[in-house]
Amino acid sequence: MKYVPAETRYDQPGLYRNCGRWGLKLPAVSLGLWHNFGGVDALEIGRAMLHRAFDLGITHFDLANNYGPPPGSAEENFGRILKQDLSEHRDEMIISTKAGYLMWPGPYGEWGSRKYLLASLDQSLRRMGLEYVDIFYSHRPDPNTPLEETMGAVAHAVRAGKALYAGLSNYKADETRQAAQLLREMGAPCLIHQPRYSMFDRWVEGGLLQVLAEAGAGCIAFSPLAQGLLTEKYLRGIPEGSRASKAHGFLRPAHVTPEKLAQASRLNAQASARGQTLAQLALAWVLRHPSMTSVLIGASSVAQIEENIKTLDHVALSAEELKSIEAILAPS
């Protein structure tokens, strides 16, 4: 049966936010395909999640060349679903990809050289069956390649029409300031930065958000739920089938510490007092920043997407609530 998107998909109030000072808007909750869309995962579950996300007004789908596993398979699966079900709606969607991490052997298969970045983007476009992506990110800075070369490659991708916008990911504040200046001089201003940010990982507050505000760039936080630690899933340990239990995951059992579980339990009580789940509170907390364009969620089920989008029903946090959260997160 042909997929037909919900007619109500754009009815959610306050769903879309501008990327900094630029005209492009992203949904406040975007869907990342880092996990659960690779070759080791069930394609039909991924298809159901993409359908439901689009039905709920989630128009932004974030990928990278190495997402899987195996690397590249998330883009392949997304491209297959896009062609079969969503191709008529391509112009309603924001599709992003990245390059920076290992993709093939030899000296040209990772990091930030012009050779690698542009070859990787061409491969990504072929895997997804696209003529262009909306956002192309430099996935990480390269200490052994001049920043001018890396940014020159990203800017070239924009000028060549293979990407509409330039983005950065995992760049520190000073690196971001320099990269944004170079991109601006090259005629492809930095649209957005994608850093890791959550209640348990607050490094962006040490200067990056200020740099982005000065540059007029947006911010989209990945891992806003700390790989699932800021959900109810781990409150009673590591369940079978969870991200921490998988050999190919980034959340390891050593990350699920008694201190983190105790904090999560107290945050969960505060979320319940607000009529929210722990995940919804954690997402609302990240979105509290006026400069935060979107939170990038991962999902393993349709139900998780439905839960996370409901964050927007109650996103405001009072000064008293923020003070209480700070007390919970303070080192013991």
Secondary structure, 3 states (H helix, E strand, C coil): CCCCCCCCCCCCCCCEEECCCCCCEEECEEEECCCCCCCCCCHHHHHHHHHHHHHCCCCEEECCCCCCCCCCHHHHHHHHHHHHHHHHHHHHCEEEEEECCCCCCCCCCCCCCHHHHHHHHHHHHHHHCCCCEEEEEECCCCCCCCHHHHHHHHHHHHHCCCEEEEEEECCCHHHHHHHHHHHHHCCCCEEEEECECECCECHHHHCHHHHHHHHCCEEEEECCCHHHCCCHHHCCCCCCCCHHHCCCCCCCHHHCCHHHHHHHHHHHHHHHHCCCCHHHHHHHHHCCCCCEEEEEECCCCHHHHHHHHHHHHCCCCCHHHHHHHHHHHCCC
